Amino acid sequence: MTEIEIRGKLNKEKFTELMVLMNREAKLKDHYKRISVDISLGFDEKERSWKNLSGVDLRIKKSGNKEKISAKMGNFNDKEREELDIKLEEGQLLNVIKMFTKLGLNKGMIYQWESFEFDYQDFEVKLSKYTDDYFTFEIESETGKNDPDDLAKRLNLIPYSDCEYREAIVFENRNIHQLFSIEAVEKILRCW
């Protein structure tokens, strides 16, 4: 499956405004807390970034009670990326992470946030809260026929430029997310 999506940052006021609009005019598709363990190849722990980009983002995710392995192919900032998902049975996340660790994929980041996904005008709009003052949006074309940039303009949203997206990832990895370890994942799951 190929995703066509854009992303951007929101301030708290815009996040609240969009939540009001979506709750009034859209259909809530899903609401969940997510943990995403990114163990893509080429991670530099000291810099908290990927130096040797392989073109494949490999993540093991838990969204609410749903778990999956997700691989996205292409550059992280491409508007269109191929995505392959393998659904897991609930409770398999930690064992899958341990398996990949034994295979040498033992460096990366742990991301956590809360998301609200809405069906809105043939798009999926995802509003995410990372901290009390850090929010993002994603707009994905549901059919592949509509351009997410068109909806962003109608909603007065400004998607990341390539440079801004790179800067956002660096900021998040240094200030919001944590380095991957089995112990850190176990601690998060105990509080799930």
C-alpha positions in Angstrom: 0.0 0.0 0.0 1.3 3.5 -0.8 0.5 6.3 1.6 0.0 9.9 0.5 0.4 12.1 3.5 1.7 15.3 4.9 2.7 16.3 8.4 3.2 19.5 10.4 3.4 21.0 13.8 0.6 22.7 15.7 0.5 25.1 18.6 -1.9 24.3 21.5 -4.5 26.8 20.3 -4.6 25.4 16.8 -4.7 21.8 18.1 -7.8 22.7 20.3 -9.4 24.5 17.4 -9.0 21.5 15.1 -10.3 19.1 17.8 -13.4 21.2 18.1 -13.9 21.3 14.3 -13.2 17.5 13.9 -15.5 16.6 16.8 -18.3 18.7 15.2 -17.8 17.9 11.5 -15.8 14.6 11.2 -16.2 11.0 12.3 -13.8 9.9 15.0 -12.2 6.8 13.5 -9.8 6.0 16.4 -8.3 7.3 19.6 -5.3 5.7 21.2 -2.0 6.0 23.0 0.9 4.8 20.9 4.3 3.4 21.6 6.5 3.1 18.5 9.9 1.4 18.7 12.0 2.6 15.8 14.9 0.2 15.2 15.7 1.2 11.6 19.3 0.5 10.5 22.0 3.1 10.8 21.1 4.7 14.2 23.7 6.8 16.0 22.9 6.8 19.7 25.2 9.7 20.5 23.5 12.0 18.0 20.1 10.3 18.4 19.6 10.2 14.7 20.0 8.0 11.7 23.3 8.6 9.8 23.2 5.7 7.4 19.7 5.9 6.0 18.7 2.6 4.5 15.4 3.9 3.0 13.4 1.6 5.3 11.9 2.7 8.5 11.3 -0.4 10.7 8.9 0.1 13.7 7.1 -2.1 16.1 4.0 -0.3 17.3 1.3 -0.6 19.9 -1.8 1.6 19.4 -4.2 1.0 22.2 -4.5 -2.8 22.1 -3.5 -3.1 18.5 0.1 -4.2 17.7 2.0 -4.4 14.5 5.3 -4.4 12.7 5.5 -1.6 10.2 8.0 -1.0 7.4 7.9 2.2 5.3 10.0 2.4 2.2 11.4 5.6 0.8 12.8 8.8 2.3 11.2 9.8 5.7 10.0 13.1 4.1 8.5 11.7 0.9 4.9 12.5 0.4 4.3 9.1 -1.0 5.8 6.0 0.7 5.1 2.3 0.4 4.1 0.8 3.7 3.9 -2.8 4.7 2.3 -3.9 8.0 2.1 -7.2 9.8 -0.5 -7.3 12.4 0.4 -9.0 15.7 -1.8 -10.6 18.3 -2.1 -8.6 21.4 0.8 -9.2 23.8 3.4 -10.1 21.2 5.0 -6.7 21.0 7.8 -7.3 23.5 8.7 -10.7 22.1 8.9 -9.3 18.6 11.2 -6.5 19.8 13.4 -9.1 21.6 13.6 -11.2 18.4 14.7 -8.2 16.3 17.2 -7.3 19.1 18.7 -10.8 18.9 19.0 -10.3 15.1 21.2 -7.2 15.7 18.5 -4.4 15.5 19.2 -3.2 19.0 19.5 0.6 18.6 16.9 3.2 18.0 14.3 5.4 19.6 11.0 4.9 21.5 8.3 7.3 20.6 5.1 7.9 22.6 2.1 10.0 22.0 -1.7 10.2 22.0 -3.6 10.4 18.7 -7.1 11.2 17.5 -7.9 9.9 13.9 -10.8 11.4 12.0 -12.5 10.7 8.7 -12.9 14.2 7.2 -13.8 15.0 3.5 -12.2 11.9 2.0 -9.1 12.3 4.2 -7.8 10.8 7.4 -6.8 13.7 9.7 -4.7 12.7 12.7 -4.1 15.1 15.5 -1.4 14.0 18.0 -0.4 15.2 21.4 3.2 14.4 22.5 3.4 16.6 25.6 1.2 19.4 27.1 2.8 21.8 24.7 3.9 19.8 21.6 1.3 18.8 19.0 1.3 17.6 15.3 -1.1 16.9 12.5 -1.1 14.4 9.6 -3.4 14.4 6.6 -3.6 11.3 4.5 -5.5 10.8 1.3 -8.0 8.0 2.0 -8.5 7.2 -1.7 -5.1 8.3 -3.1 -7.0 10.6 -5.5 -7.1 13.7 -3.3 -4.1 15.9 -2.5 -3.6 16.4 1.3 -2.1 19.8 0.6 -5.5 21.0 -0.6 -7.1 20.2 2.7 -4.2 21.7 4.7 -4.8 25.0 2.8 -8.5 24.9 3.6 -7.7 24.4 7.3 -4.9 27.0 7.3 -2.3 24.4 8.2 1.3 24.6 7.0 3.0 21.2 6.4 6.6 20.8 7.2 9.2 21.6 4.5 11.8 18.9 4.2 14.2 21.0 6.3 11.5 21.7 9.0 10.6 18.0 9.2 14.2 17.1 9.7 14.5 19.8 12.4 11.3 18.5 14.1 12.7 15.0 14.2 16.0 16.1 15.7 14.1 18.2 18.3 11.7 15.4 19.2 14.5 12.8 19.5 16.5 15.1 21.8 13.7 16.5 23.9 10.6 14.3 23.8 11.5 10.7 22.9 13.8 8.3 24.6 16.6 5.9 23.5 15.5 2.4 22.9 16.2 -0.4 25.4 14.2 -3.5 26.3 14.0 -2.2 29.9 12.5 1.1 28.8 9.9 -0.7 26.7 9.1 -3.1 29.6 8.6 -0.1 31.9 6.3 1.7 29.5 4.2 -1.5 29.0 3.9 -2.0 32.8 2.1 1.4 32.9 0.0 0.8 29.8 
